[in-house]
Amino acid sequence: MNKDITFNTDALLLGIGIMELPMNCVVVISEGIAKVRELPEHGEYRIVTHQGKIKRMRREEGEEF
């Protein structure tokens, strides 16, 4: 699940309905944009920044042998 959420920066409020979210996810906020990403069952999520701003979110999956 990839979902972008906009929020009111004047009121400094972010509203997320938790019933709509996956069981395991991460919410990342940068420059007035919130993104929800489902976490892989086996793997990692890397967040790459440049000059204090999020440049890339990279999902790497794998499985044990």
C-alpha angles and dihedrals in degrees: 000000000000114000132167118207125194120204139190107266091187093061093034091226130139118190120195124172102225093201089067094052126094117254092254117030144134128229115209122189123197131156096348095312125107120198126193117206127182113234118238118249091235116014143046142273116224123200114204118199134192122191091348094307129105109255102171142001112207125194117205119186133187143156133227118249 
